[in-house]
Amino acid sequence: MWFRVLILVIAVAFIVKGAIALAMPGRFYAERQRQYSSASPPAKVLVGPVVICALAVVAWYATVVHYEPWAWAVTGPLTAFACLAVHHLLHWETHRQKMLRVVTHPKVGRVDYVLLVAGALLVALALLVY
């Protein structure tokens, strides 16, 4: 149950982010450009790493206390993403320059399609495995 909920939360986040970005790309990516143009991480940018780290902590709790055979499939990637999120905050200057190039690229919308597909695959994983 724990892993199903975790995966569904992540899947919903992927699908919502992808859908919003595809529904209003100009506004969405203009906001992202503004965020990545900032010399220090804006408050909105701090929310993601906090949420990812919290999900990783919940995943570790569920892995230790409510073990499932495929627990590593959730806990491992979440831990890696949490570490990566903290790394990006600690190295904001380098990260923001790279991401500014990404969000200004003309074909950035392809990322949103990937997020929709990944979200759908995560929903299938949650329903079929857990």
N, CA, C and O atoms as a Tinker XYZ file with bonds, in Angstrom:
   520  protein
     1  N      0.819000   -1.200000    0.000000    73     2
     2  CA     0.000000    0.000000    0.000000    64     1     3
     3  C      0.864000    1.266000    0.000000    63     2     4     5
     4  O      0.584000    2.217000   -0.729000    81     3
     5  N      1.927000    1.265000    0.833000    73     3     6
     6  CA     2.796000    2.437000    0.921000    64     5     7
     7  C      3.419000    2.778000   -0.435000    63     6     8     9
     8  O      3.456000    3.937000   -0.848000    81     7
     9  N      3.899000    1.749000   -1.103000    73     7    10
    10  CA     4.579000    1.995000   -2.375000    64     9    11
    11  C      3.595000    2.380000   -3.472000    63    10    12    13
    12  O      3.929000    3.172000   -4.353000    81    11
    13  N      2.416000    1.841000   -3.426000    73    11    14
    14  CA     1.394000    2.233000   -4.399000    64    13    15
    15  C      1.092000    3.723000   -4.257000    63    14    16    17
    16  O      0.995000    4.437000   -5.256000    81    15
    17  N      0.946000    4.186000   -3.032000    73    15    18
    18  CA     0.660000    5.602000   -2.793000    64    17    19
    19  C      1.833000    6.473000   -3.232000    63    18    20    21
    20  O      1.638000    7.497000   -3.887000    81    19
    21  N      3.045000    6.071000   -2.874000    73    19    22
    22  CA     4.222000    6.839000   -3.286000    64    21    23
    23  C      4.312000    6.963000   -4.803000    63    22    24    25
    24  O      4.525000    8.052000   -5.335000    81    23
    25  N      4.149000    5.851000   -5.483000    73    23    26
    26  CA     4.248000    5.870000   -6.947000    64    25    27
    27  C      3.118000    6.700000   -7.554000    63    26    28    29
    28  O      3.343000    7.437000   -8.514000    81    27
    29  N      1.924000    6.590000   -7.016000    73    27    30
    30  CA     0.818000    7.377000   -7.544000    64    29    31
    31  C      1.025000    8.873000   -7.320000    63    30    32    33
    32  O      0.660000    9.677000   -8.177000    81    31
    33  N      1.601000    9.258000   -6.192000    73    31    34
    34  CA     1.908000   10.669000   -5.943000    64    33    35
    35  C      2.904000   11.183000   -6.984000    63    34    36    37
    36  O      2.728000   12.262000   -7.550000    81    35
    37  N      3.941000   10.402000   -7.224000    73    35    38
    38  CA     4.942000   10.795000   -8.216000    64    37    39
    39  C      4.326000   10.829000   -9.616000    63    38    40    41
    40  O      4.592000   11.752000  -10.387000    81    39
    41  N      3.511000    9.835000   -9.945000    73    39    42
    42  CA     2.873000    9.786000  -11.265000    64    41    43
    43  C      1.973000   10.999000  -11.485000    63    42    44    45
    44  O      1.994000   11.614000  -12.551000    81    43
    45  N      1.192000   11.332000  -10.479000    73    43    46
    46  CA     0.307000   12.499000  -10.594000    64    45    47
    47  C      1.129000   13.769000  -10.792000    63    46    48    49
    48  O      0.765000   14.621000  -11.602000    81    47
    49  N      2.235000   13.904000  -10.058000    73    47    50
    50  CA     3.098000   15.076000  -10.221000    64    49    51
    51  C      3.636000   15.157000  -11.649000    63    50    52    53
    52  O      3.640000   16.231000  -12.250000    81    51
    53  N      4.088000   14.027000  -12.192000    73    51    54
    54  CA     4.589000   14.012000  -13.573000    64    53    55
    55  C      3.499000   14.407000  -14.566000    63    54    56    57
    56  O      3.717000   15.240000  -15.445000    81    55
    57  N      2.342000   13.806000  -14.415000    73    55    58
    58  CA     1.251000   14.047000  -15.364000    64    57    59
    59  C      0.761000   15.490000  -15.276000    63    58    60    61
    60  O      0.518000   16.125000  -16.302000    81    59
    61  N      0.616000   16.007000  -14.067000    73    59    62
    62  CA     0.143000   17.383000  -13.898000    64    61    63
    63  C      1.168000   18.366000  -14.459000    63    62    64    65
    64  O      0.802000   19.300000  -15.173000    81    63
    65  N      2.445000   18.164000  -14.145000    73    63    66
    66  CA     3.482000   19.060000  -14.662000    64    65    67
    67  C      3.505000   19.034000  -16.186000    63    66    68    69
    68  O      3.547000   20.082000  -16.830000    81    67
    69  N      3.478000   17.839000  -16.757000    73    67    70
    70  CA     3.489000   17.721000  -18.213000    64    69    71
    71  C      2.261000   18.342000  -18.857000    63    70    72    73
    72  O      2.372000   19.014000  -19.883000    81    71
    73  N      1.098000   18.125000  -18.268000    73    71    74
    74  CA    -0.146000   18.667000  -18.823000    64    73    75
    75  C     -0.173000   20.193000  -18.744000    63    74    76    77
    76  O     -0.577000   20.858000  -19.699000    81    75
    77  N      0.251000   20.743000  -17.623000    73    75    78
    78  CA     0.272000   22.204000  -17.480000    64    77    79
    79  C      1.240000   22.818000  -18.480000    63    78    80    81
    80  O      0.919000   23.810000  -19.135000    81    79
    81  N      2.423000   22.231000  -18.595000    73    79    82
    82  CA     3.425000   22.760000  -19.530000    64    81    83
    83  C      2.952000   22.666000  -20.977000    63    82    84    85
    84  O      3.235000   23.554000  -21.781000    81    83
    85  N      2.234000   21.598000  -21.312000    73    83    86
    86  CA     1.727000   21.469000  -22.682000    64    85    87
    87  C      0.516000   22.365000  -22.932000    63    86    88    89
    88  O      0.310000   22.834000  -24.052000    81    87
    89  N     -0.282000   22.604000  -21.896000    73    87    90
    90  CA    -1.478000   23.431000  -22.055000    64    89    91
    91  C     -1.127000   24.909000  -22.226000    63    90    92    93
    92  O     -1.767000   25.613000  -23.006000    81    91
    93  N     -0.122000   25.375000  -21.505000    73    91    94
    94  CA     0.281000   26.781000  -21.624000    64    93    95
    95  C      1.803000   26.904000  -21.585000    63    94    96    97
    96  O      2.376000   27.373000  -20.602000    81    95
    97  N      2.445000   26.477000  -22.666000    73    95    98
    98  CA     3.912000   26.438000  -22.676000    64    97    99
    99  C      4.571000   27.808000  -22.548000    63    98   100   101
   100  O      5.593000   27.945000  -21.874000    81    99
   101  N      3.998000   28.816000  -23.185000    73    99   102
   102  CA     4.608000   30.148000  -23.121000    64   101   103
   103  C      4.709000   30.653000  -21.698000    63   102   104   105
   104  O      5.772000   31.086000  -21.252000    81   103
   105  N      3.612000   30.596000  -21.000000    73   103   106
   106  CA     3.573000   31.077000  -19.616000    64   105   107
   107  C      4.428000   30.198000  -18.693000    63   106   108   109
   108  O      5.174000   30.699000  -17.852000    81   107
   109  N      4.303000   28.883000  -18.870000    73   107   110
   110  CA     5.038000   27.946000  -18.009000    64   109   111
   111  C      6.536000   28.144000  -18.146000    63   110   112   113
   112  O      7.237000   28.284000  -17.143000    81   111
   113  N      7.036000   28.157000  -19.378000    73   111   114
   114  CA     8.478000   28.256000  -19.568000    64   113   115
   115  C      9.008000   29.667000  -19.369000    63   114   116   117
   116  O     10.197000   29.838000  -19.099000    81   115
   117  N      8.165000   30.679000  -19.495000    73   115   118
   118  CA     8.592000   32.039000  -19.138000    64   117   119
   119  C      8.861000   32.117000  -17.633000    63   118   120   121
   120  O      9.828000   32.741000  -17.195000    81   119
   121  N      7.996000   31.476000  -16.853000    73   119   122
   122  CA     8.206000   31.433000  -15.399000    64   121   123
   123  C      9.480000   30.657000  -15.070000    63   122   124   125
   124  O     10.259000   31.074000  -14.213000    81   123
   125  N      9.690000   29.542000  -15.743000    73   123   126
   126  CA    10.903000   28.748000  -15.502000    64   125   127
   127  C     12.155000   29.556000  -15.869000    63   126   128   129
   128  O     13.160000   29.505000  -15.160000    81   127
   129  N     12.092000   30.298000  -16.974000    73   127   130
   130  CA    13.234000   31.124000  -17.365000    64   129   131
   131  C     13.526000   32.178000  -16.298000    63   130   132   133
   132  O     14.684000   32.442000  -15.974000    81   131
   133  N     12.469000   32.774000  -15.758000    73   131   134
   134  CA    12.631000   33.777000  -14.714000    64   133   135
   135  C     13.290000   33.149000  -13.475000    63   134   136   137
   136  O     14.178000   33.749000  -12.868000    81   135
   137  N     12.852000   31.951000  -13.112000    73   135   138
   138  CA    13.418000   31.280000  -11.942000    64   137   139
   139  C     14.899000   30.964000  -12.148000    63   138   140   141
   140  O     15.717000   31.207000  -11.261000    81   139
   141  N     15.238000   30.428000  -13.305000    73   139   142
   142  CA    16.622000   30.045000  -13.556000    64   141   143
   143  C     17.517000   31.240000  -13.876000    63   142   144   145
   144  O     18.739000   31.093000  -13.920000    81   143
   145  N     16.945000   32.401000  -14.095000    73   143   146
   146  CA    17.746000   33.609000  -14.303000    64   145   147
   147  C     18.204000   34.209000  -12.982000    63   146   148   149
   148  O     19.099000   35.055000  -12.955000    81   147
   149  N     17.598000   33.778000  -11.899000    73   147   150
   150  CA    17.909000   34.310000  -10.575000    64   149   151
   151  C     19.264000   33.793000  -10.079000    63   150   152   153
   152  O     19.592000   32.619000  -10.251000    81   151
   153  N     20.045000   34.689000   -9.462000    73   151   154
   154  CA    21.359000   34.304000   -8.954000    64   153   155
   155  C     21.264000   33.358000   -7.761000    63   154   156   157
   156  O     22.168000   32.553000   -7.534000    81   155
   157  N     20.176000   33.449000   -6.998000    73   155   158
   158  CA    19.965000   32.521000   -5.881000    64   157   159
   159  C     18.658000   31.779000   -6.121000    63   158   160   161
   160  O     17.772000   32.294000   -6.804000    81   159
   161  N     18.526000   30.584000   -5.575000    73   159   162
   162  CA    17.306000   29.805000   -5.838000    64   161   163
   163  C     16.058000   30.497000   -5.280000    63   162   164   165
   164  O     16.000000   30.791000   -4.086000    81   163
   165  N     15.061000   30.758000   -6.129000    73   163   166
   166  CA    13.805000   31.339000   -5.637000    64   165   167
   167  C     13.087000   30.352000   -4.709000    63   166   168   169
   168  O     13.345000   29.149000   -4.746000    81   167
   169  N     12.191000   30.875000   -3.887000    73   167   170
   170  CA    11.472000   30.040000   -2.914000    64   169   171
   171  C     10.708000   28.909000   -3.600000    63   170   172   173
   172  O     10.659000   27.797000   -3.075000    81   171
   173  N     10.115000   29.172000   -4.757000    73   171   174
   174  CA     9.357000   28.132000   -5.466000    64   173   175
   175  C     10.240000   26.956000   -5.863000    63   174   176   177
   176  O      9.786000   25.813000   -5.895000    81   175
   177  N     11.492000   27.240000   -6.162000    73   175   178
   178  CA    12.421000   26.185000   -6.573000    64   177   179
   179  C     12.790000   25.285000   -5.390000    63   178   180   181
   180  O     13.165000   24.129000   -5.585000    81   179
   181  N     12.687000   25.802000   -4.187000    73   179   182
   182  CA    13.032000   25.028000   -2.995000    64   181   183
   183  C     11.967000   23.995000   -2.641000    63   182   184   185
   184  O     12.256000   23.036000   -1.926000    81   183
   185  N     10.754000   24.174000   -3.124000    73   183   186
   186  CA     9.658000   23.257000   -2.792000    64   185   187
   187  C      9.923000   21.855000   -3.334000    63   186   188   189
   188  O      9.727000   20.869000   -2.624000    81   187
   189  N     10.360000   21.763000   -4.569000    73   187   190
   190  CA    10.604000   20.462000   -5.201000    64   189   191
   191  C     11.569000   19.581000   -4.425000    63   190   192   193
   192  O     11.233000   18.441000   -4.106000    81   191
   193  N     12.776000   20.088000   -4.109000    73   191   194
   194  CA    13.708000   19.261000   -3.345000    64   193   195
   195  C     13.180000   18.849000   -1.967000    63   194   196   197
   196  O     13.442000   17.737000   -1.510000    81   195
   197  N     12.450000   19.729000   -1.317000    73   195   198
   198  CA    11.887000   19.381000   -0.008000    64   197   199
   199  C     10.890000   18.235000   -0.158000    63   198   200   201
   200  O     10.903000   17.287000    0.628000    81   199
   201  N     10.031000   18.324000   -1.163000    73   199   202
   202  CA     9.033000   17.269000   -1.394000    64   201   203
   203  C      9.719000   15.958000   -1.771000    63   202   204   205
   204  O      9.343000   14.899000   -1.268000    81   203
   205  N     10.714000   16.017000   -2.644000    73   203   206
   206  CA    11.411000   14.801000   -3.068000    64   205   207
   207  C     12.143000   14.156000   -1.890000    63   206   208   209
   208  O     12.120000   12.934000   -1.741000    81   207
   209  N     12.787000   14.966000   -1.060000    73   207   210
   210  CA    13.472000   14.415000    0.118000    64   209   211
   211  C     12.466000   13.799000    1.090000    63   210   212   213
   212  O     12.733000   12.748000    1.673000    81   211
   213  N     11.319000   14.441000    1.265000    73   211   214
   214  CA    10.279000   13.880000    2.140000    64   213   215
   215  C      9.772000   12.551000    1.593000    63   214   216   217
   216  O      9.572000   11.603000    2.353000    81   215
   217  N      9.562000   12.474000    0.288000    73   215   218
   218  CA     9.118000   11.217000   -0.321000    64   217   219
   219  C     10.179000   10.123000   -0.161000    63   218   220   221
   220  O      9.846000    8.957000    0.050000    81   219
   221  N     11.447000   10.502000   -0.263000    73   219   222
   222  CA    12.525000    9.523000   -0.082000    64   221   223
   223  C     12.545000    9.000000    1.355000    63   222   224   225
   224  O     12.757000    7.809000    1.583000    81   223
   225  N     12.326000    9.879000    2.307000    73   223   226
   226  CA    12.274000    9.443000    3.710000    64   225   227
   227  C     11.103000    8.482000    3.923000    63   226   228   229
   228  O     11.249000    7.461000    4.594000    81   227
   229  N      9.945000    8.809000    3.352000    73   227   230
   230  CA     8.787000    7.920000    3.464000    64   229   231
   231  C      9.080000    6.576000    2.786000    63   230   232   233
   232  O      8.698000    5.523000    3.294000    81   231
   233  N      9.750000    6.621000    1.653000    73   231   234
   234  CA    10.093000    5.380000    0.945000    64   233   235
   235  C     11.024000    4.517000    1.793000    63   234   236   237
   236  O     10.847000    3.301000    1.859000    81   235
   237  N     12.009000    5.128000    2.437000    73   235   238
   238  CA    12.901000    4.354000    3.293000    64   237   239
   239  C     12.148000    3.772000    4.485000    63   238   240   241
   240  O     12.371000    2.624000    4.869000    81   239
   241  N     11.257000    4.569000    5.067000    73   239   242
   242  CA    10.436000    4.052000    6.170000    64   241   243
   243  C      9.630000    2.838000    5.699000    63   242   244   245
   244  O      9.607000    1.798000    6.357000    81   243
   245  N      8.979000    2.989000    4.563000    73   243   246
   246  CA     8.155000    1.892000    4.039000    64   245   247
   247  C      9.013000    0.680000    3.688000    63   246   248   249
   248  O      8.580000   -0.457000    3.874000    81   247
   249  N     10.219000    0.909000    3.187000    73   247   250
   250  CA    11.106000   -0.200000    2.845000    64   249   251
   251  C     11.522000   -0.974000    4.083000    63   250   252   253
   252  O     11.570000   -2.204000    4.065000    81   251
   253  N     11.820000   -0.265000    5.144000    73   251   254
   254  CA    12.298000   -0.920000    6.366000    64   253   255
   255  C     11.141000   -1.540000    7.153000    63   254   256   257
   256  O     11.251000   -2.670000    7.627000    81   255
   257  N     10.044000   -0.811000    7.292000    73   255   258
   258  CA     8.949000   -1.255000    8.164000    64   257   259
   259  C      7.892000   -2.084000    7.424000    63   258   260   261
   260  O      7.346000   -3.033000    7.987000    81   259
   261  N      7.608000   -1.738000    6.198000    73   259   262
   262  CA     6.560000   -2.417000    5.419000    64   261   263
   263  C      7.162000   -2.999000    4.146000    63   262   264   265
   264  O      6.711000   -2.679000    3.046000    81   263
   265  N      8.144000   -3.823000    4.280000    73   263   266
   266  CA     8.917000   -4.302000    3.140000    64   265   267
   267  C      8.043000   -4.988000    2.092000    63   266   268   269
   268  O      7.138000   -5.761000    2.408000    81   267
   269  N      8.345000   -4.679000    0.849000    73   267   270
   270  CA     7.744000   -5.322000   -0.324000    64   269   271
   271  C      8.905000   -5.834000   -1.183000    63   270   272   273
   272  O      9.988000   -5.249000   -1.172000    81   271
   273  N      8.687000   -6.916000   -1.922000    73   271   274
   274  CA     9.777000   -7.451000   -2.753000    64   273   275
   275  C     10.367000   -6.438000   -3.736000    63   274   276   277
   276  O     11.570000   -6.478000   -3.994000    81   275
   277  N      9.571000   -5.544000   -4.284000    73   275   278
   278  CA    10.053000   -4.578000   -5.264000    64   277   279
   279  C     10.267000   -3.197000   -4.646000    63   278   280   281
   280  O     10.208000   -2.189000   -5.351000    81   279
   281  N     10.512000   -3.142000   -3.356000    73   279   282
   282  CA    10.673000   -1.863000   -2.666000    64   281   283
   283  C     11.835000   -1.040000   -3.232000    63   282   284   285
   284  O     11.751000    0.185000   -3.319000    81   283
   285  N     12.908000   -1.718000   -3.611000    73   283   286
   286  CA    14.079000   -1.011000   -4.138000    64   285   287
   287  C     13.757000   -0.226000   -5.411000    63   286   288   289
   288  O     14.416000    0.771000   -5.707000    81   287
   289  N     12.747000   -0.669000   -6.162000    73   287   290
   290  CA    12.388000    0.006000   -7.416000    64   289   291
   291  C     11.853000    1.408000   -7.165000    63   290   292   293
   292  O     11.865000    2.253000   -8.059000    81   291
   293  N     11.389000    1.650000   -5.960000    73   291   294
   294  CA    10.909000    2.983000   -5.589000    64   293   295
   295  C     11.960000    3.706000   -4.748000    63   294   296   297
   296  O     12.288000    4.864000   -5.008000    81   295
   297  N     12.479000    3.013000   -3.743000    73   295   298
   298  CA    13.390000    3.642000   -2.788000    64   297   299
   299  C     14.705000    4.074000   -3.440000    63   298   300   301
   300  O     15.199000    5.167000   -3.163000    81   299
   301  N     15.266000    3.245000   -4.286000    73   299   302
   302  CA    16.535000    3.585000   -4.936000    64   301   303
   303  C     16.458000    4.843000   -5.784000    63   302   304   305
   304  O     17.209000    5.789000   -5.548000    81   303
   305  N     15.559000    4.873000   -6.773000    73   303   306
   306  CA    15.462000    6.085000   -7.591000    64   305   307
   307  C     15.065000    7.332000   -6.800000    63   306   308   309
   308  O     15.567000    8.423000   -7.072000    81   307
   309  N     14.172000    7.179000   -5.825000    73   307   310
   310  CA    13.787000    8.351000   -5.021000    64   309   311
   311  C     14.975000    8.883000   -4.230000    63   310   312   313
   312  O     15.153000   10.095000   -4.116000    81   311
   313  N     15.776000    7.998000   -3.691000    73   311   314
   314  CA    16.968000    8.425000   -2.960000    64   313   315
   315  C     17.935000    9.136000   -3.897000    63   314   316   317
   316  O     18.504000   10.168000   -3.542000    81   315
   317  N     18.120000    8.590000   -5.081000    73   315   318
   318  CA    19.010000    9.222000   -6.063000    64   317   319
   319  C     18.485000   10.604000   -6.465000    63   318   320   321
   320  O     19.257000   11.559000   -6.553000    81   319
   321  N     17.176000   10.711000   -6.709000    73   319   322
   322  CA    16.591000   12.010000   -7.072000    64   321   323
   323  C     16.699000   13.012000   -5.930000    63   322   324   325
   324  O     16.925000   14.198000   -6.171000    81   323
   325  N     16.540000   12.553000   -4.689000    73   323   326
   326  CA    16.662000   13.446000   -3.534000    64   325   327
   327  C     18.097000   13.969000   -3.427000    63   326   328   329
   328  O     18.313000   15.158000   -3.194000    81   327
   329  N     19.062000   13.086000   -3.598000    73   327   330
   330  CA    20.467000   13.506000   -3.557000    64   329   331
   331  C     20.775000   14.481000   -4.689000    63   330   332   333
   332  O     21.480000   15.471000   -4.492000    81   331
   333  N     20.247000   14.197000   -5.859000    73   331   334
   334  CA    20.447000   15.074000   -7.012000    64   333   335
   335  C     19.811000   16.444000   -6.784000    63   334   336   337
   336  O     20.393000   17.466000   -7.148000    81   335
   337  N     18.632000   16.470000   -6.190000    73   335   338
   338  CA    17.959000   17.747000   -5.907000    64   337   339
   339  C     18.770000   18.599000   -4.938000    63   338   340   341
   340  O     18.901000   19.809000   -5.125000    81   339
   341  N     19.312000   17.964000   -3.904000    73   339   342
   342  CA    20.147000   18.694000   -2.940000    64   341   343
   343  C     21.431000   19.164000   -3.625000    63   342   344   345
   344  O     21.886000   20.285000   -3.395000    81   343
   345  N     22.005000   18.316000   -4.457000    73   343   346
   346  CA    23.212000   18.699000   -5.202000    64   345   347
   347  C     22.943000   19.925000   -6.073000    63   346   348   349
   348  O     23.758000   20.847000   -6.122000    81   347
   349  N     21.814000   19.934000   -6.751000    73   347   350
   350  CA    21.488000   21.074000   -7.616000    64   349   351
   351  C     21.338000   22.362000   -6.810000    63   350   352   353
   352  O     21.739000   23.431000   -7.269000    81   351
   353  N     20.768000   22.266000   -5.621000    73   351   354
   354  CA    20.648000   23.464000   -4.784000    64   353   355
   355  C     22.018000   23.938000   -4.301000    63   354   356   357
   356  O     22.287000   25.139000   -4.256000    81   355
   357  N     22.868000   22.998000   -3.945000    73   355   358
   358  CA    24.204000   23.374000   -3.459000    64   357   359
   359  C     25.086000   23.937000   -4.579000    63   358   360   361
   360  O     26.007000   24.713000   -4.325000    81   359
   361  N     24.796000   23.541000   -5.802000    73   359   362
   362  CA    25.549000   24.031000   -6.961000    64   361   363
   363  C     24.606000   24.799000   -7.883000    63   362   364   365
   364  O     24.551000   24.536000   -9.085000    81   363
   365  N     23.876000   25.733000   -7.323000    73   363   366
   366  CA    22.825000   26.452000   -8.043000    64   365   367
   367  C     23.357000   27.160000   -9.283000    63   366   368   369
   368  O     22.722000   27.107000  -10.336000    81   367
   369  N     24.500000   27.816000   -9.182000    73   367   370
   370  CA    25.005000   28.604000  -10.311000    64   369   371
   371  C     25.202000   27.736000  -11.552000    63   370   372   373
   372  O     24.773000   28.111000  -12.644000    81   371
   373  N     25.835000   26.604000  -11.397000    73   371   374
   374  CA    26.055000   25.704000  -12.528000    64   373   375
   375  C     24.736000   25.109000  -13.008000    63   374   376   377
   376  O     24.476000   25.047000  -14.209000    81   375
   377  N     23.919000   24.677000  -12.077000    73   375   378
   378  CA    22.636000   24.053000  -12.430000    64   377   379
   379  C     21.730000   25.036000  -13.164000    63   378   380   381
   380  O     21.110000   24.681000  -14.167000    81   379
   381  N     21.651000   26.256000  -12.673000    73   379   382
   382  CA    20.732000   27.214000  -13.296000    64   381   383
   383  C     21.163000   27.562000  -14.719000    63   382   384   385
   384  O     20.316000   27.787000  -15.583000    81   383
   385  N     22.463000   27.609000  -14.969000    73   383   386
   386  CA    22.935000   27.908000  -16.318000    64   385   387
   387  C     22.564000   26.791000  -17.287000    63   386   388   389
   388  O     22.138000   27.045000  -18.414000    81   387
   389  N     22.731000   25.547000  -16.830000    73   387   390
   390  CA    22.355000   24.409000  -17.679000    64   389   391
   391  C     20.849000   24.392000  -17.935000    63   390   392   393
   392  O     20.405000   24.197000  -19.067000    81   391
   393  N     20.073000   24.597000  -16.879000    73   391   394
   394  CA    18.616000   24.547000  -17.015000    64   393   395
   395  C     18.086000   25.725000  -17.815000    63   394   396   397
   396  O     17.072000   25.590000  -18.501000    81   395
   397  N     18.735000   26.863000  -17.749000    73   395   398
   398  CA    18.320000   28.008000  -18.555000    64   397   399
   399  C     18.462000   27.685000  -20.039000    63   398   400   401
   400  O     17.631000   28.092000  -20.850000    81   399
   401  N     19.517000   26.956000  -20.390000    73   399   402
   402  CA    19.664000   26.525000  -21.790000    64   401   403
   403  C     18.564000   25.537000  -22.170000    63   402   404   405
   404  O     18.068000   25.564000  -23.297000    81   403
   405  N     18.186000   24.674000  -21.246000    73   403   406
   406  CA    17.143000   23.682000  -21.523000    64   405   407
   407  C     15.792000   24.362000  -21.728000    63   406   408   409
   408  O     15.106000   24.087000  -22.712000    81   407
   409  N     15.402000   25.251000  -20.806000    73   407   410
   410  CA    14.064000   25.852000  -20.888000    64   409   411
   411  C     13.939000   26.872000  -22.003000    63   410   412   413
   412  O     12.823000   27.254000  -22.355000    81   411
   413  N     15.044000   27.324000  -22.567000    73   411   414
   414  CA    14.966000   28.242000  -23.708000    64   413   415
   415  C     15.106000   27.520000  -25.046000    63   414   416   417
   416  O     14.988000   28.142000  -26.102000    81   415
   417  N     15.353000   26.225000  -25.008000    73   415   418
   418  CA    15.491000   25.445000  -26.245000    64   417   419
   419  C     14.132000   25.358000  -26.930000    63   418   420   421
   420  O     13.120000   25.160000  -26.257000    81   419
   421  N     14.087000   25.503000  -28.254000    73   419   422
   422  CA    12.801000   25.479000  -28.965000    64   421   423
   423  C     12.040000   24.152000  -28.838000    63   422   424   425
   424  O     10.816000   24.138000  -28.964000    81   423
   425  N     12.724000   23.066000  -28.598000    73   423   426
   426  CA    12.051000   21.764000  -28.525000    64   425   427
   427  C     11.906000   21.272000  -27.085000    63   426   428   429
   428  O     11.865000   20.066000  -26.843000    81   427
   429  N     11.829000   22.193000  -26.136000    73   427   430
   430  CA    11.721000   21.823000  -24.733000    64   429   431
   431  C     10.422000   21.080000  -24.438000    63   430   432   433
   432  O     10.353000   20.344000  -23.453000    81   431
   433  N      9.399000   21.249000  -25.258000    73   431   434
   434  CA     8.116000   20.589000  -25.051000    64   433   435
   435  C      8.195000   19.076000  -25.111000    63   434   436   437
   436  O      7.310000   18.388000  -24.602000    81   435
   437  N      9.234000   18.555000  -25.722000    73   435   438
   438  CA     9.394000   17.091000  -25.782000    64   437   439
   439  C      9.536000   16.490000  -24.391000    63   438   440   441
   440  O      9.114000   15.359000  -24.149000    81   439
   441  N     10.125000   17.243000  -23.488000    73   439   442
   442  CA    10.285000   16.781000  -22.107000    64   441   443
   443  C      8.911000   16.528000  -21.483000    63   442   444   445
   444  O      8.744000   15.588000  -20.706000    81   443
   445  N      7.945000   17.354000  -21.818000    73   443   446
   446  CA     6.612000   17.220000  -21.239000    64   445   447
   447  C      5.914000   15.954000  -21.721000    63   446   448   449
   448  O      5.181000   15.321000  -20.961000    81   447
   449  N      6.133000   15.589000  -22.958000    73   447   450
   450  CA     5.576000   14.323000  -23.454000    64   449   451
   451  C      6.215000   13.132000  -22.731000    63   450   452   453
   452  O      5.542000   12.154000  -22.408000    81   451
   453  N      7.515000   13.232000  -22.487000    73   451   454
   454  CA     8.214000   12.177000  -21.751000    64   453   455
   455  C      7.630000   12.065000  -20.336000    63   454   456   457
   456  O      7.441000   10.958000  -19.832000    81   455
   457  N      7.348000   13.192000  -19.701000    73   455   458
   458  CA     6.759000   13.163000  -18.360000    64   457   459
   459  C      5.371000   12.522000  -18.370000    63   458   460   461
   460  O      5.027000   11.779000  -17.451000    81   459
   461  N      4.576000   12.803000  -19.399000    73   459   462
   462  CA     3.255000   12.175000  -19.492000    64   461   463
   463  C      3.375000   10.664000  -19.636000    63   462   464   465
   464  O      2.640000    9.917000  -18.991000    81   463
   465  N      4.287000   10.219000  -20.467000    73   463   466
   466  CA     4.488000    8.778000  -20.662000    64   465   467
   467  C      5.028000    8.145000  -19.380000    63   466   468   469
   468  O      4.569000    7.078000  -18.974000    81   467
   469  N      5.997000    8.796000  -18.746000    73   467   470
   470  CA     6.557000    8.274000  -17.492000    64   469   471
   471  C      5.480000    8.201000  -16.412000    63   470   472   473
   472  O      5.428000    7.234000  -15.652000    81   471
   473  N      4.621000    9.217000  -16.341000    73   471   474
   474  CA     3.530000    9.201000  -15.373000    64   473   475
   475  C      2.580000    8.054000  -15.619000    63   474   476   477
   476  O      2.143000    7.391000  -14.678000    81   475
   477  N      2.252000    7.811000  -16.887000    73   475   478
   478  CA     1.366000    6.690000  -17.224000    64   477   479
   479  C      2.017000    5.347000  -16.865000    63   478   480   481
   480  O      1.349000    4.447000  -16.355000    81   479
   481  N      3.309000    5.220000  -17.130000    73   479   482
   482  CA     4.014000    3.981000  -16.769000    64   481   483
   483  C      4.058000    3.785000  -15.254000    63   482   484   485
   484  O      3.951000    2.659000  -14.769000    81   483
   485  N      4.212000    4.858000  -14.522000    73   483   486
   486  CA     4.208000    4.753000  -13.067000    64   485   487
   487  C      2.837000    4.344000  -12.533000    63   486   488   489
   488  O      2.746000    3.576000  -11.575000    81   487
   489  N      1.780000    4.852000  -13.148000    73   487   490
   490  CA     0.433000    4.430000  -12.745000    64   489   491
   491  C      0.278000    2.929000  -12.997000    63   490   492   493
   492  O     -0.255000    2.207000  -12.154000    81   491
   493  N      0.741000    2.466000  -14.147000    73   491   494
   494  CA     0.668000    1.029000  -14.444000    64   493   495
   495  C      1.483000    0.232000  -13.427000    63   494   496   497
   496  O      1.035000   -0.819000  -12.967000    81   495
   497  N      2.669000    0.715000  -13.073000    73   495   498
   498  CA     3.488000    0.040000  -12.082000    64   497   499
   499  C      2.772000   -0.027000  -10.735000    63   498   500   501
   500  O      2.781000   -1.066000  -10.077000    81   499
   501  N      2.163000    1.061000  -10.333000    73   499   502
   502  CA     1.465000    1.104000   -9.048000    64   501   503
   503  C      0.285000    0.123000   -9.024000    63   502   504   505
   504  O      0.031000   -0.534000   -8.015000    81   503
   505  N     -0.415000    0.040000  -10.132000    73   503   506
   506  CA    -1.600000   -0.816000  -10.160000    64   505   507
   507  C     -1.269000   -2.293000  -10.395000    63   506   508   509
   508  O     -1.971000   -3.169000   -9.890000    81   507
   509  N     -0.219000   -2.573000  -11.147000    73   507   510
   510  CA     0.101000   -3.954000  -11.501000    64   509   511
   511  C      1.093000   -4.627000  -10.556000    63   510   512   513
   512  O      0.999000   -5.834000  -10.335000    81   511
   513  N      2.036000   -3.878000   -9.997000    73   511   514
   514  CA     3.077000   -4.498000   -9.161000    64   513   515
   515  C      2.754000   -4.372000   -7.677000    63   514   516   517
   516  O      2.914000   -5.326000   -6.916000    81   515
   517  N      2.307000   -3.211000   -7.279000    73   515   518
   518  CA     2.072000   -2.992000   -5.858000    64   517   519
   519  C      0.591000   -3.117000   -5.587000    63   518   520
   520  O      0.158000   -2.969000   -4.445000    81   519
